[in-house]
Amino acid sequence: MSNYSYLDFEKGIKQIDEDIANAKIKGDEHAVEILSKSLEKEVAKVYKNLSEFQRLQLARHPDRPYALDYIRALLTDYYEIHGDRAYRDDEAIVCYIGYISGEKVVVIGEQKGRGTKNKLRRNFGMPHPEGYRKALRVARLAEKFNLPILFLIDTPGAYPGVGAEERGQSEAIARNLYEFAALKTPTVAVVIGEGGSGGALAIGVADRLAMMKNSVFSVISPEGCAAILWNDPAKQEQATKSMKITADDLKGLGLIDDVIEEPINGAHRDRVSAAKSLGEYFLKELAKLKELSIDELIQKRMNKILAVGVYEGE
């Protein structure tokens, strides 16, 4: 249990975990049994009514499963596809072809990386324009061979560096929005952690857009919002609540299609169950999408996109 990273609101859980570990060392099975029941109650109490800010913390949890964790859990006979055929291979975007329960699919995801070396390699999950162009190239490949696509969204945002801007960051994002809207193959996008601004939207246009229960999706980070509105990044908790960025908030506003339930104590504590939930959701929605013709698929997708932000007065 000592390998887990605990958040501020998980102090009670951490203490019981430590007590269980000590009881196991002493060989006290009776104490382990009692403490395990106490742990279940504490987890239920803590996670029953999480605040918006606490869900943001969970979305950014360092142990939370990333795109590659889901890919390795769900795909069999998978093969990675590299490069945008124009500049380089951006490792903040990962593209795989493989099978999910016998269904041949393409998975395109944003990967943050663990540990300093991998975080730098993946650029902390912030793609450059060549990453988005790689995603588009692979999506077109999927379209050519009639393969459904699963997008896994998890980024603080597109990389804002000078080089990225010089190579057309905004154009690459806009191009993906345009092209994915008319892609002739079923698509499902899932926010698995942090969905940050255009960096998330660039692989978020799909027939179905869902969010894991403890993920967030926003136009700007709460810190950035607080800095702009109140000139005080420390007010990020207030900003998080005001921005309505949690899965339940966005489902209520009609901006996403579904919320995928996680294990009660978060995806980071039970990656197997989290991956199972995501995989089952994808296959269920894919079966529905396959019942539509390509023309119907695209028309429904366009109708959904055009309905975003529409307001009907009295």
VEXSE-187043 format. One record per residue (C-alpha): residue number from 1; x, y, z. Coordinates in Angstrom, 1 decimal, padded with zeros to 4 digits. Each point is the difference from the previous one (the first is absolute). Last residue first. Layout:
// VEXSE-187043
<num NUM, xx X, yy Y, zz Z>
...
//
This chain:
// VEXSE-187043
<num 314, xx -039.3, yy 030.8, zz -023.8>
<num 313, xx 003.6, yy -000.1, zz -001.3>
<num 312, xx 001.7, yy -002.9, zz -001.7>
<num 311, xx 003.8, yy 000.0, zz 000.3>
<num 310, xx 002.3, yy -001.9, zz -002.3>
<num 309, xx 003.5, yy -000.4, zz 001.5>
<num 308, xx 000.6, yy -003.4, zz -001.5>
<num 307, xx -002.8, yy -000.8, zz -002.4>
<num 306, xx 002.1, yy 000.3, zz -003.1>
<num 305, xx 002.3, yy -002.8, zz 001.3>
<num 304, xx -002.9, yy -002.4, zz 000.6>
<num 303, xx -001.5, yy 000.7, zz -003.3>
<num 302, xx 003.3, yy -000.6, zz -001.7>
<num 301, xx 000.5, yy -003.3, zz 001.7>
<num 300, xx -003.6, yy -001.1, zz -000.9>
<num 299, xx 000.6, yy 000.9, zz -003.6>
<num 298, xx 003.4, yy -001.8, zz -000.1>
<num 297, xx -001.5, yy -003.2, zz 001.4>
<num 296, xx -003.1, yy 000.1, zz -002.2>
<num 295, xx 002.1, yy 000.4, zz -003.1>
<num 294, xx 002.3, yy -002.8, zz 001.1>
<num 293, xx -003.0, yy -002.3, zz 000.7>
<num 292, xx -001.0, yy -000.5, zz 003.5>
<num 291, xx -000.1, yy -003.4, zz 001.9>
<num 290, xx 003.7, yy 000.2, zz 000.5>
<num 289, xx -000.4, yy 003.0, zz 002.3>
<num 288, xx -002.1, yy -002.1, zz 002.4>
<num 287, xx 002.6, yy -002.8, zz 000.2>
<num 286, xx 002.7, yy 002.6, zz 000.4>
<num 285, xx -001.8, yy 001.4, zz 003.0>
<num 284, xx 000.0, yy -003.3, zz 001.8>
<num 283, xx 003.6, yy -000.8, zz -001.0>
<num 282, xx 001.3, yy 003.3, zz 001.3>
<num 281, xx -001.9, yy -000.2, zz 003.2>
<num 280, xx 001.2, yy -003.5, zz 000.7>
<num 279, xx 003.6, yy 001.1, zz -000.6>
<num 278, xx -000.2, yy 003.0, zz 002.3>
<num 277, xx -001.6, yy -002.0, zz 002.8>
<num 276, xx 002.6, yy -002.8, zz -000.4>
<num 275, xx 002.8, yy 002.6, zz 000.0>
<num 274, xx -001.2, yy 001.4, zz 003.3>
<num 273, xx -000.4, yy -003.4, zz 001.5>
<num 272, xx 003.6, yy -000.9, zz -000.9>
<num 271, xx 001.3, yy 003.4, zz 001.1>
<num 270, xx -001.3, yy -000.4, zz 003.6>
<num 269, xx 001.6, yy 002.6, zz 002.3>
<num 268, xx 000.8, yy 002.6, zz -002.7>
<num 267, xx -003.5, yy -000.4, zz -001.5>
<num 266, xx -001.5, yy 001.5, zz 003.2>
<num 265, xx -001.2, yy -001.2, zz 003.4>
<num 264, xx -003.4, yy -001.1, zz -001.2>
<num 263, xx 001.3, yy -001.7, zz -003.1>
<num 262, xx -000.9, yy 002.3, zz -002.9>
<num 261, xx -003.3, yy 000.6, zz -001.8>
<num 260, xx 000.0, yy 001.2, zz -003.6>
<num 259, xx -002.0, yy 003.3, zz -000.4>
<num 258, xx -001.8, yy 000.3, zz -003.3>
<num 257, xx -000.8, yy 002.3, zz -002.9>
<num 256, xx 001.9, yy 003.1, zz 000.7>
<num 255, xx -001.0, yy 003.7, zz -000.3>
<num 254, xx -003.6, yy -000.5, zz 001.1>
<num 253, xx 000.3, yy 002.3, zz 002.9>
<num 252, xx -000.8, yy -002.7, zz 002.5>
<num 251, xx 002.7, yy -002.3, zz -001.7>
<num 250, xx 002.5, yy 002.9, zz 000.4>
<num 249, xx -000.7, yy 000.4, zz 003.7>
<num 248, xx 000.1, yy -003.8, zz 000.7>
<num 247, xx 003.3, yy -000.3, zz -001.9>
<num 246, xx 001.6, yy 002.9, zz 001.9>
<num 245, xx 000.9, yy 003.3, zz -001.6>
<num 244, xx -002.8, yy 002.3, zz 001.3>
<num 243, xx 002.2, yy 003.2, zz -000.2>
<num 242, xx -001.3, yy 001.5, zz 003.3>
<num 241, xx 001.1, yy -003.0, zz 002.2>
<num 240, xx 003.5, yy -000.2, zz -001.6>
<num 239, xx 000.4, yy 003.8, zz 000.3>
<num 238, xx -000.7, yy 000.0, zz 003.7>
<num 237, xx 002.6, yy -002.7, zz 000.5>
<num 236, xx 002.5, yy 001.8, zz -002.3>
<num 235, xx -000.1, yy 003.1, zz 002.2>
<num 234, xx 003.7, yy -000.3, zz 000.6>
<num 233, xx 000.6, yy 001.1, zz -003.6>
<num 232, xx -000.9, yy 003.5, zz 001.1>
<num 231, xx -000.5, yy 002.8, zz -002.6>
<num 230, xx -003.7, yy -000.5, zz 000.7>
<num 229, xx -001.5, yy -000.8, zz -003.5>
<num 228, xx 003.2, yy -000.6, zz -002.0>
<num 227, xx 002.1, yy -001.7, zz 002.7>
<num 226, xx -003.0, yy -002.0, zz 001.3>
<num 225, xx -000.7, yy -001.3, zz -003.6>
<num 224, xx 003.6, yy -000.9, zz -000.5>
<num 223, xx 000.1, yy -002.0, zz 003.3>
<num 222, xx -003.3, yy -001.6, zz -000.9>
<num 221, xx 001.5, yy -001.2, zz -003.3>
<num 220, xx -001.6, yy 001.3, zz -003.1>
<num 219, xx -002.9, yy -001.1, zz -002.4>
<num 218, xx -000.7, yy -002.9, zz 002.4>
<num 217, xx -000.6, yy -003.8, zz 000.2>
<num 216, xx 000.5, yy -001.8, zz 003.3>
<num 215, xx 000.3, yy -003.7, zz 000.9>
<num 214, xx -001.2, yy -001.8, zz 003.1>
<num 213, xx -003.0, yy -001.7, zz -001.5>
<num 212, xx 001.8, yy -000.9, zz -003.2>
<num 211, xx -001.3, yy 002.2, zz -002.8>
<num 210, xx -002.0, yy -000.8, zz -003.1>
<num 209, xx -000.2, yy 001.5, zz -003.6>
<num 208, xx -001.8, yy -002.2, zz -002.5>
<num 207, xx -000.1, yy 000.5, zz -003.8>
<num 206, xx 003.4, yy 001.8, zz 000.3>
<num 205, xx 001.8, yy 003.4, zz 000.2>
<num 204, xx 002.3, yy -000.4, zz 002.9>
<num 203, xx 003.4, yy -000.5, zz -001.5>
<num 202, xx 000.7, yy 003.7, zz -000.6>
<num 201, xx -002.5, yy 000.9, zz 002.7>
<num 200, xx 002.5, yy -001.1, zz 002.6>
<num 199, xx 002.9, yy 002.2, zz -001.0>
<num 198, xx -002.6, yy 002.7, zz -000.8>
<num 197, xx -000.8, yy 000.4, zz 003.7>
<num 196, xx 001.3, yy -002.5, zz 002.6>
<num 195, xx -001.7, yy -003.3, zz 000.5>
<num 194, xx 001.6, yy -001.5, zz 003.1>
<num 193, xx -000.5, yy -003.6, zz 000.9>
<num 192, xx -001.6, yy -002.7, zz -002.1>
<num 191, xx -002.0, yy 002.2, zz -002.3>
<num 190, xx -001.6, yy -002.5, zz -002.4>
<num 189, xx -000.5, yy 000.4, zz -003.8>
<num 188, xx -002.0, yy -002.5, zz -002.1>
<num 187, xx 000.2, yy -000.1, zz -003.8>
<num 186, xx -001.9, yy -002.0, zz -002.6>
<num 185, xx 001.5, yy 000.4, zz -003.6>
<num 184, xx -000.4, yy 002.4, zz -002.8>
<num 183, xx 001.7, yy 003.0, zz 001.7>
<num 182, xx -002.0, yy 003.2, zz -000.6>
<num 181, xx 000.3, yy 001.7, zz 003.3>
<num 180, xx 003.5, yy -001.5, zz 000.4>
<num 179, xx 001.2, yy 002.1, zz -003.0>
<num 178, xx -001.2, yy 003.4, zz 001.2>
<num 177, xx 001.0, yy -000.4, zz 003.7>
<num 176, xx 003.3, yy -001.5, zz -001.1>
<num 175, xx 000.8, yy 002.9, zz -002.4>
<num 174, xx -000.8, yy 002.5, zz 002.8>
<num 173, xx 002.6, yy -001.7, zz 002.3>
<num 172, xx 002.6, yy -000.1, zz -002.7>
<num 171, xx -000.7, yy 003.6, zz -001.0>
<num 170, xx 000.4, yy 001.2, zz 003.6>
<num 169, xx 003.3, yy -001.8, zz 000.4>
<num 168, xx 001.5, yy 001.1, zz -003.3>
<num 167, xx 003.7, yy -000.8, zz -000.1>
<num 166, xx 001.0, yy 003.4, zz 001.3>
<num 165, xx -002.5, yy -000.3, zz 002.9>
<num 164, xx 001.5, yy -003.4, zz 001.0>
<num 163, xx 003.5, yy 001.4, zz -000.2>
<num 162, xx -000.9, yy 003.0, zz 002.2>
<num 161, xx -001.5, yy -002.1, zz 002.7>
<num 160, xx -003.7, yy -000.3, zz 000.9>
<num 159, xx -000.2, yy -003.8, zz 000.2>
<num 158, xx -003.6, yy -001.1, zz -000.3>
<num 157, xx -001.8, yy -000.2, zz 003.3>
<num 156, xx 000.1, yy -001.6, zz 003.4>
<num 155, xx -000.5, yy -003.3, zz -001.8>
<num 154, xx -001.9, yy -003.2, zz 000.3>
<num 153, xx -002.4, yy -001.0, zz -002.7>
<num 152, xx -000.2, yy -003.6, zz -001.2>
<num 151, xx -001.5, yy -000.3, zz -003.5>
<num 150, xx -001.4, yy -003.4, zz -001.0>
<num 149, xx -000.4, yy -000.4, zz -003.8>
<num 148, xx -002.0, yy -002.5, zz -002.1>
<num 147, xx 001.7, yy -001.6, zz -002.9>
<num 146, xx -001.4, yy 000.3, zz -003.5>
<num 145, xx 003.4, yy -000.6, zz -001.7>
<num 144, xx 000.2, yy 003.5, zz -001.6>
<num 143, xx -001.6, yy 001.6, zz 003.1>
<num 142, xx 002.6, yy -001.6, zz 002.3>
<num 141, xx 002.8, yy 001.4, zz -002.3>
<num 140, xx -001.7, yy 003.4, zz 000.1>
<num 139, xx 000.0, yy -000.2, zz 003.8>
<num 138, xx 003.7, yy -000.9, zz -000.1>
<num 137, xx 000.9, yy 003.1, zz -002.1>
<num 136, xx -002.2, yy 002.2, zz 002.2>
<num 135, xx 001.7, yy -001.2, zz 003.2>
<num 134, xx 003.4, yy 000.5, zz -001.6>
<num 133, xx -001.1, yy 003.5, zz -000.9>
<num 132, xx -001.0, yy 000.6, zz 003.6>
<num 131, xx 003.4, yy -001.1, zz 001.1>
<num 130, xx 001.8, yy 002.0, zz -002.7>
<num 129, xx -001.8, yy 003.1, zz 001.5>
<num 128, xx 001.7, yy -000.5, zz 003.3>
<num 127, xx -001.7, yy -002.1, zz 002.7>
<num 126, xx 000.0, yy 000.8, zz 003.8>
<num 125, xx 000.0, yy -003.3, zz 001.9>
<num 124, xx 002.8, yy 001.1, zz 002.3>
<num 123, xx 002.3, yy 000.4, zz -003.0>
<num 122, xx -000.2, yy -003.8, zz -000.6>
<num 121, xx 003.8, yy -000.4, zz 000.2>
<num 120, xx 000.2, yy 002.6, zz 002.7>
<num 119, xx -002.6, yy -001.8, zz 002.1>
<num 118, xx 001.8, yy -003.3, zz -000.9>
<num 117, xx 003.3, yy 001.1, zz 001.5>
<num 116, xx -001.6, yy 001.8, zz 003.0>
<num 115, xx -002.1, yy -002.9, zz 001.1>
<num 114, xx -003.3, yy -001.1, zz -001.6>
<num 113, xx -001.2, yy 001.1, zz -003.4>
<num 112, xx -002.8, yy 002.3, zz -001.1>
<num 111, xx -001.4, yy -002.0, zz -002.9>
<num 110, xx -002.8, yy 001.4, zz -002.3>
<num 109, xx -001.9, yy -002.8, zz -001.8>
<num 108, xx -000.9, yy -001.4, zz -003.4>
<num 107, xx -001.4, yy -003.6, zz 000.0>
<num 106, xx -000.7, yy -001.8, zz -003.3>
<num 105, xx -002.3, yy -003.0, zz 000.1>
<num 104, xx -000.5, yy -003.6, zz -001.0>
<num 103, xx -002.7, yy -001.5, zz 002.2>
<num 102, xx 001.0, yy -003.3, zz 001.5>
<num 101, xx -000.5, yy 001.1, zz 003.6>
<num 100, xx 001.9, yy 003.2, zz -000.8>
<num 99, xx 002.4, yy -000.7, zz -002.8>
<num 98, xx 003.0, yy 001.9, zz -001.3>
<num 97, xx 001.2, yy 003.2, zz -001.7>
<num 96, xx 001.8, yy 002.6, zz 002.1>
<num 95, xx 000.7, yy 003.7, zz 000.0>
<num 94, xx 001.7, yy 002.0, zz 002.7>
<num 93, xx 000.1, yy 003.8, zz 000.2>
<num 92, xx 002.4, yy 001.6, zz 002.4>
<num 91, xx 002.6, yy -002.0, zz -001.8>
<num 90, xx 000.1, yy 002.4, zz -003.0>
<num 89, xx 001.6, yy -001.9, zz -002.8>
<num 88, xx 001.7, yy 002.4, zz -002.4>
<num 87, xx -000.5, yy 002.6, zz -002.9>
<num 86, xx -002.1, yy -001.0, zz -002.9>
<num 85, xx -001.0, yy -003.7, zz 000.0>
<num 84, xx -002.0, yy 000.6, zz 003.3>
<num 83, xx 001.9, yy -002.6, zz 001.9>
<num 82, xx -000.5, yy -003.4, zz 001.7>
<num 81, xx -002.5, yy -002.8, zz 000.0>
<num 80, xx 000.1, yy -002.4, zz 002.9>
<num 79, xx -001.1, yy -003.6, zz -000.3>
<num 78, xx -002.5, yy -001.9, zz 002.1>
<num 77, xx -000.6, yy -003.7, zz 000.0>
<num 76, xx -002.3, yy 000.5, zz 002.9>
<num 75, xx -001.4, yy 003.3, zz 001.2>
<num 74, xx -001.9, yy 000.7, zz 003.3>
<num 73, xx 002.6, yy 000.1, zz 002.8>
<num 72, xx 002.9, yy 001.1, zz -002.1>
<num 71, xx -002.0, yy 002.8, zz -001.6>
<num 70, xx -001.5, yy 001.0, zz 003.3>
<num 69, xx 003.4, yy 000.4, zz 001.7>
<num 68, xx 001.4, yy 001.6, zz -003.2>
<num 67, xx -002.7, yy 002.7, zz 000.3>
<num 66, xx 000.7, yy 000.9, zz 003.6>
<num 65, xx -001.2, yy -001.7, zz 003.1>
<num 64, xx 000.0, yy 002.3, zz 003.1>
<num 63, xx 003.0, yy -000.4, zz 002.2>
<num 62, xx 001.1, yy 003.6, zz -000.3>
<num 61, xx -003.5, yy 001.2, zz 000.8>
<num 60, xx -001.0, yy 002.8, zz -002.4>
<num 59, xx -003.6, yy -001.1, zz -000.5>
<num 58, xx 000.0, yy -000.8, zz 003.7>
<num 57, xx 001.0, yy 003.5, zz 000.9>
<num 56, xx -002.7, yy 001.4, zz -002.3>
<num 55, xx -002.5, yy -002.3, zz 001.7>
<num 54, xx 001.0, yy 001.5, zz 003.3>
<num 53, xx -000.5, yy 003.5, zz -001.4>
<num 52, xx -003.5, yy -000.8, zz -001.2>
<num 51, xx -000.9, yy -001.4, zz 003.5>
<num 50, xx -000.2, yy -003.7, zz 000.8>
<num 49, xx -003.2, yy -001.2, zz 001.6>
<num 48, xx 000.2, yy -003.8, zz 000.3>
<num 47, xx 003.8, yy -000.3, zz -000.4>
<num 46, xx 000.9, yy 000.8, zz 003.6>
<num 45, xx -002.8, yy -002.0, zz 001.7>
<num 44, xx 000.3, yy -003.0, zz -002.3>
<num 43, xx 003.7, yy -000.1, zz 000.4>
<num 42, xx -000.3, yy 000.3, zz 003.8>
<num 41, xx -002.6, yy -002.8, zz 000.2>
<num 40, xx 002.1, yy -002.3, zz -002.2>
<num 39, xx 003.1, yy 000.8, zz 002.1>
<num 38, xx -001.8, yy -000.9, zz 003.2>
<num 37, xx -000.9, yy -003.4, zz -001.4>
<num 36, xx 003.7, yy -000.5, zz -001.0>
<num 35, xx 001.0, yy 001.1, zz 003.5>
<num 34, xx -002.1, yy -002.8, zz 001.6>
<num 33, xx 001.3, yy -002.7, zz -002.3>
<num 32, xx 003.6, yy 001.2, zz 000.4>
<num 31, xx -000.4, yy 000.0, zz 003.7>
<num 30, xx -001.2, yy -003.6, zz 000.0>
<num 29, xx 002.9, yy -001.0, zz -002.4>
<num 28, xx 002.7, yy 001.3, zz 002.4>
<num 27, xx 003.1, yy -001.3, zz -001.7>
<num 26, xx 002.1, yy 002.8, zz 001.4>
<num 25, xx 001.0, yy 001.2, zz -003.5>
<num 24, xx -003.7, yy -000.3, zz -001.0>
<num 23, xx -001.0, yy 002.2, zz 002.9>
<num 22, xx 002.5, yy 002.6, zz -001.0>
<num 21, xx -001.3, yy 000.1, zz -003.5>
<num 20, xx -003.6, yy 000.3, zz 001.2>
<num 19, xx 000.9, yy 002.9, zz 002.3>
<num 18, xx 001.8, yy 001.7, zz -002.9>
<num 17, xx -003.1, yy -000.4, zz -002.2>
<num 16, xx -002.2, yy 001.3, zz 002.9>
<num 15, xx 002.1, yy 003.1, zz 000.2>
<num 14, xx 000.1, yy 000.6, zz -003.7>
<num 13, xx -003.8, yy -000.3, zz -000.2>
<num 12, xx -000.4, yy 002.6, zz 002.7>
<num 11, xx 002.4, yy 002.4, zz -001.7>
<num 10, xx -001.8, yy -000.4, zz -003.4>
<num 9, xx -001.3, yy 003.6, zz -000.2>
<num 8, xx 003.6, yy 001.3, zz -000.4>
<num 7, xx 000.8, yy -002.4, zz -002.8>
<num 6, xx 001.9, yy -003.2, zz 000.5>
<num 5, xx 002.6, yy -001.4, zz -002.4>
<num 4, xx 000.2, yy -003.7, zz 000.2>
<num 3, xx 003.2, yy -001.9, zz 000.2>
<num 2, xx -000.3, yy -000.4, zz 003.8>
<num 1, xx -003.0, yy -002.3, zz -000.5>
//
